[in-house]
Amino acid sequence: MICFAHRGASGHAPENTLLSVRTALEMGAPWIEIDVFCVQGQLVVIHDSRLERTTNGRGNLMQHSIANLRSLDAGKGEKIPFLHEVLELVQGRCSINIELKGPGTAAPVADLLKACIRDGNYMKEQLLASSFDYPQLMELKQLVPKLYIGANIYGVPLDGAGFADAMGVYSIHAHCDFISQMFVDDAHRRGIKVFVFTVNHAEELHRMAALGVDGVFTNYPELLCST
């Protein structure tokens, strides 16, 4: 199974910060997953649409200026990073899964990823974009046709993996509470990989291995990297 360091090594450092990304790299994670919003035309790495849980700020993310967002403490003195800062830090040493959050992320993410591939900093196989927002995901796919995309789901689709087959995705990212052997087998028959979030305990990891999933998102990369 592939290990995705969920929001970086978020079990050890503040999530979605350069520190969590750096920690995941040091732990040998082959993939790092981060979340991206577009605020005032800038791609910022943060999971929530509100600030209270992960920073010392308050209120709706989109109602703050970039200058104010960058002044906040995202934990242990870390700033909310820009996406380009994360990509520059990693510099192709591992693969990156970018989850599109909030409106208007597809086009600016496409521009940045095309530049990364063009400049030789990343191979296209090292970049994966995912989202629960399928229209944005399809917009991104149109803008970067060779980019791998992953459809996030929370629940059990009536048509199994059929919805994702129609979208032409590389992978489905499913919640561990809803994964089943039937769903994994259906996705694999369609040539779609199954990545499961969020697996933070050894017994859950063993269950995922028994189901034959292709990878897991975890806050503790050592759980998988050392298994």
C-alpha positions as CSV (number, residue, x, y, z in Angstrom):
1,M,0.0,0.0,0.0
2,I,1.1,3.5,-0.7
3,C,1.5,5.9,2.2
4,F,0.0,9.3,1.9
5,A,1.1,11.7,4.7
6,H,-2.2,13.3,5.5
7,R,-1.8,17.1,5.5
8,G,1.9,16.3,6.0
9,A,2.9,14.3,9.0
10,S,0.0,15.9,10.9
11,G,0.2,13.6,13.8
12,H,3.6,15.1,14.7
13,A,3.4,18.7,13.4
14,P,0.7,21.3,12.7
15,E,-1.3,20.1,9.7
16,N,-0.8,21.7,6.3
17,T,2.3,23.6,7.4
18,L,5.8,23.5,6.0
19,L,6.9,21.9,9.2
20,S,4.4,19.0,8.7
21,V,5.6,18.6,5.1
22,R,9.2,18.7,6.1
23,T,8.5,16.1,8.8
24,A,6.8,13.8,6.3
25,L,9.8,14.1,4.0
26,E,12.2,13.2,6.9
27,M,10.0,10.2,7.7
28,G,10.3,8.9,4.1
29,A,6.7,9.4,3.0
30,P,6.4,8.7,-0.7
31,W,3.3,10.9,-1.0
32,I,2.2,14.0,0.9
33,E,-1.4,15.2,0.8
34,I,-2.3,18.9,1.3
35,D,-5.4,21.0,1.0
36,V,-5.6,24.2,-1.1
37,F,-7.9,27.2,-1.2
38,C,-7.7,30.2,-3.5
39,V,-7.8,33.5,-1.7
40,Q,-7.4,36.8,-3.5
41,G,-5.8,34.9,-6.4
42,Q,-3.3,33.2,-4.1
43,L,-3.2,29.4,-3.4
44,V,-3.0,28.9,0.4
45,V,-2.6,25.5,2.1
46,I,-5.2,25.0,4.7
47,H,-8.1,22.5,5.2
48,D,-11.0,24.4,6.8
49,S,-13.1,27.2,5.4
50,R,-12.8,28.8,8.9
51,L,-9.7,29.7,10.9
52,E,-10.4,28.7,14.5
53,R,-9.4,25.0,14.4
54,T,-5.9,25.3,12.9
55,T,-4.8,28.9,13.5
56,N,-5.1,31.6,16.1
57,G,-7.4,33.5,13.8
58,R,-11.1,33.7,13.7
59,G,-13.8,33.8,11.1
60,N,-14.2,32.7,7.5
61,L,-11.0,32.2,5.6
62,M,-12.3,33.9,2.4
63,Q,-13.1,37.1,4.3
64,H,-9.5,37.7,5.3
65,S,-6.8,39.4,3.2
66,I,-3.7,37.4,2.3
67,A,-1.6,39.7,4.5
68,N,-3.8,38.9,7.5
69,L,-3.8,35.2,6.8
70,R,0.0,35.2,6.5
71,S,0.3,36.9,9.9
72,L,-1.5,34.1,11.7
73,D,0.1,31.3,13.8
74,A,-0.9,28.0,12.2
75,G,0.8,26.1,15.2
76,K,4.3,26.2,16.6
77,G,4.9,29.5,15.0
78,E,4.2,28.2,11.5
79,K,2.5,30.3,8.9
80,I,-0.3,29.3,6.5
81,P,1.9,28.4,3.5
82,F,1.4,29.1,-0.1
83,L,1.1,26.1,-2.4
84,H,4.2,27.2,-4.3
85,E,6.2,27.1,-1.1
86,V,5.2,23.5,-0.5
87,L,6.1,22.5,-4.0
88,E,9.4,24.3,-3.7
89,L,10.2,22.6,-0.4
90,V,9.5,19.2,-1.7
91,Q,11.2,19.8,-5.0
92,G,10.1,16.5,-6.5
93,R,11.6,14.4,-3.6
94,C,8.2,12.8,-3.2
95,S,4.8,12.9,-4.9
96,I,2.1,15.4,-4.0
97,N,-1.7,15.0,-3.7
98,I,-3.4,18.4,-3.8
99,E,-7.0,18.5,-2.7
100,L,-9.0,21.4,-4.2
101,K,-11.0,23.2,-1.5
102,G,-13.3,26.2,-2.0
103,P,-14.2,28.0,-5.2
104,G,-12.0,29.0,-8.0
105,T,-9.0,26.7,-7.3
106,A,-8.9,24.7,-10.6
107,A,-7.4,27.4,-12.9
108,P,-4.6,28.7,-10.6
109,V,-3.6,25.1,-9.6
110,A,-3.5,24.2,-13.3
111,D,-1.2,27.1,-14.1
112,L,1.2,26.2,-11.2
113,L,1.3,22.5,-12.0
114,K,1.9,23.0,-15.7
115,A,4.8,25.2,-14.7
116,C,6.2,22.6,-12.3
117,I,6.1,19.9,-15.1
118,R,7.4,22.3,-17.7
119,D,10.4,23.3,-15.6
120,G,11.2,19.7,-14.8
121,N,10.7,20.0,-11.0
122,Y,8.1,17.3,-11.0
123,M,7.2,14.4,-13.3
124,K,3.5,14.3,-14.1
125,E,3.2,11.0,-12.3
126,Q,4.2,12.8,-9.1
127,L,1.2,15.0,-9.1
128,L,-2.4,14.1,-8.2
129,A,-5.3,16.4,-7.7
130,S,-8.4,15.4,-5.8
131,S,-11.6,16.9,-4.6
132,F,-15.2,16.4,-3.4
133,D,-16.0,19.2,-5.9
134,Y,-16.3,17.2,-9.1
135,P,-16.9,20.2,-11.5
136,Q,-13.7,21.8,-10.4
137,L,-11.9,18.5,-10.7
138,M,-13.1,18.1,-14.3
139,E,-12.2,21.7,-15.1
140,L,-8.6,21.0,-13.9
141,K,-8.5,17.9,-16.0
142,Q,-9.5,19.9,-19.1
143,L,-6.7,22.4,-18.3
144,V,-4.1,19.7,-17.6
145,P,-5.3,16.7,-19.6
146,K,-2.5,14.3,-18.5
147,L,-2.8,15.1,-14.8
148,Y,-3.9,12.3,-12.5
149,I,-7.2,13.2,-10.7
150,G,-8.9,11.5,-7.8
151,A,-12.6,11.6,-6.8
152,N,-13.2,12.0,-3.1
153,I,-16.2,10.3,-1.6
154,Y,-17.8,10.1,1.8
155,G,-20.4,7.3,1.7
156,V,-21.4,4.5,-0.6
157,P,-22.3,5.4,-4.2
158,L,-25.3,3.5,-5.6
159,D,-23.4,2.6,-8.7
160,G,-20.2,1.6,-6.9
161,A,-17.2,2.9,-8.8
162,G,-19.2,3.6,-11.9
163,F,-19.5,7.4,-11.2
164,A,-15.7,7.7,-11.2
165,D,-15.3,5.5,-14.3
166,A,-17.4,8.0,-16.2
167,M,-15.2,10.9,-15.0
168,G,-12.0,9.1,-16.1
169,V,-10.3,9.4,-12.8
170,Y,-7.0,7.7,-11.8
171,S,-8.2,7.0,-8.2
172,I,-11.1,7.1,-5.7
173,H,-10.4,8.5,-2.3
174,A,-12.9,6.9,0.1
175,H,-13.5,7.2,3.8
176,C,-12.4,4.1,5.8
177,D,-15.9,3.7,7.5
178,F,-17.5,3.0,4.1
179,I,-15.0,0.9,2.3
180,S,-15.9,-2.7,1.4
181,Q,-14.5,-5.6,-0.6
182,M,-17.2,-5.2,-3.1
183,F,-16.3,-1.5,-3.7
184,V,-12.6,-2.2,-3.9
185,D,-13.1,-5.0,-6.4
186,D,-15.5,-3.0,-8.5
187,A,-13.0,-0.1,-8.7
188,H,-10.1,-2.5,-9.6
189,R,-12.2,-4.1,-12.4
190,R,-12.5,-0.6,-13.9
191,G,-8.8,0.1,-13.6
192,I,-9.2,2.6,-10.8
193,K,-7.0,2.8,-7.7
194,V,-8.6,3.0,-4.2
195,F,-7.0,5.2,-1.6
196,V,-8.6,5.3,1.9
197,F,-8.7,8.1,4.5
198,T,-7.9,8.5,7.3
199,V,-6.1,5.4,8.7
200,N,-4.3,6.1,12.0
201,H,-4.3,2.7,13.8
202,A,-2.6,-0.6,13.1
203,E,-5.8,-2.7,13.2
204,E,-7.4,-0.4,10.5
205,L,-4.2,-0.6,8.4
206,H,-4.4,-4.4,8.5
207,R,-8.0,-4.3,7.5
208,M,-7.2,-2.1,4.5
209,A,-4.4,-4.4,3.5
210,A,-6.9,-7.4,3.7
211,L,-9.3,-5.5,1.4
212,G,-6.5,-4.9,-1.1
213,V,-6.7,-1.1,-1.2
214,D,-3.9,0.6,-3.1
215,G,-3.0,3.2,-0.4
216,V,-4.0,5.0,2.7
217,F,-3.9,8.5,4.1
218,T,-2.5,8.7,7.6
219,N,-1.5,11.3,10.1
220,Y,1.3,9.0,11.2
221,P,3.5,8.0,8.2
222,E,5.6,5.7,10.3
223,L,2.6,3.5,10.8
224,L,2.9,2.4,7.2
225,C,6.5,3.2,6.3
226,S,7.7,0.9,9.1
227,T,5.3,-1.9,8.5
